[in-house]
Amino acid sequence: MKKIEAVIKPFKLDDVKEKLTEIGIRGITISEVKGFGRQKGHTELYRGAEYVIDFIPKIKIEVVVSDEMVAQAVEVITEAAKTGRIGDGKIFIIPIDEVIRIRTGETGENAL
């Protein structure tokens, strides 16, 4: 099993969620996060004064999938989140040793 973490632009969340649902992924976790990468923030004007906005608002999506689903999940996230402009985000793939469903005690892929 693998955990896929994708950091994307907020307005792309619905597209990504829809595509993940279409391929059979039933559970996702999202968080509102802030950060910066190569874009390094931007400058805004407020009442005539310039302010540097270092951290850009993003959405972090987390899904745990079977090893067989990883490539397909990464593909649909990439397609749905891509705008072709700087700041589209990143995808991280992390190994998962075990999953336990609290309610039933199921383990492994049965708990997904």
C-alpha positions in Angstrom: 0.0 0.0 0.0 1.1 3.6 -0.6 0.0 7.0 0.6 -0.2 9.6 -2.1 0.0 13.2 -0.9 -0.7 15.8 -3.5 -0.3 19.5 -3.0 -2.5 21.4 -5.5 -4.1 24.7 -6.3 -7.3 25.1 -4.4 -9.6 25.7 -7.4 -8.5 22.2 -8.8 -9.8 20.3 -5.8 -13.2 19.4 -7.3 -11.7 18.2 -10.5 -9.2 16.0 -8.7 -11.9 14.6 -6.3 -14.2 13.8 -9.2 -11.4 11.9 -11.1 -10.3 10.0 -8.0 -13.9 8.9 -7.4 -14.3 7.8 -11.0 -11.4 5.3 -10.7 -12.8 3.9 -7.5 -11.0 5.7 -4.7 -13.6 6.0 -2.0 -11.8 7.9 0.7 -9.7 11.1 0.6 -8.5 13.5 3.3 -7.9 17.2 2.4 -6.2 19.9 4.3 -5.9 23.6 3.6 -2.2 24.3 3.8 0.2 27.2 2.9 3.7 27.0 1.5 6.0 28.0 -1.3 8.3 26.4 -3.8 9.9 27.9 -6.8 7.2 30.6 -7.1 8.5 32.1 -3.8 5.3 34.0 -3.0 4.2 37.3 -4.5 3.7 41.0 -3.6 0.3 42.6 -3.0 -0.7 46.2 -2.5 -2.9 47.2 0.4 -3.8 50.9 1.0 -0.7 52.0 -1.0 1.8 49.8 0.9 3.4 46.7 -0.6 3.2 43.4 1.3 5.1 40.3 0.5 2.9 37.2 0.7 5.5 34.4 1.4 3.1 31.5 1.7 0.7 30.6 -1.0 -2.6 28.9 -0.1 -2.8 25.3 -1.4 -4.8 22.1 -0.8 -3.1 18.9 0.3 -4.9 15.7 -0.7 -4.1 12.4 1.0 -5.2 9.0 -0.2 -4.0 5.5 0.6 -4.2 3.0 -2.2 -3.1 -0.5 -3.1 0.2 -0.8 -4.9 -1.7 -1.6 -8.1 -3.7 1.6 -8.0 -0.7 4.0 -7.5 0.1 4.7 -11.1 -3.5 5.3 -12.1 -4.2 7.5 -9.1 -1.0 9.6 -9.8 -2.1 9.9 -13.5 -5.6 11.2 -12.8 -4.3 13.6 -10.1 -1.7 15.0 -12.5 -4.2 15.4 -15.3 -6.9 17.0 -13.2 -4.6 19.3 -11.3 -2.4 20.5 -14.2 -2.8 24.1 -15.5 0.6 24.3 -17.1 1.6 27.3 -15.0 4.0 27.6 -12.1 2.6 26.4 -8.8 0.6 23.4 -10.1 1.9 21.5 -7.1 3.7 18.2 -6.2 2.8 14.6 -5.6 4.6 12.5 -3.0 4.3 8.7 -2.7 5.0 7.2 0.7 5.0 3.5 1.7 2.4 2.4 4.2 3.2 -0.6 6.5 -0.3 -1.2 7.9 -3.8 0.2 7.9 -6.4 -0.6 10.6 -10.1 0.3 10.4 -10.9 1.3 14.0 -14.6 0.4 13.8 -14.2 -3.2 12.7 -10.6 -4.1 13.4 -10.0 -4.9 9.7 -6.4 -4.6 8.6 -4.4 -4.2 5.4 -6.1 -3.5 2.1 -9.5 -4.7 3.6 -9.4 -1.6 5.8 -9.2 0.8 2.9 
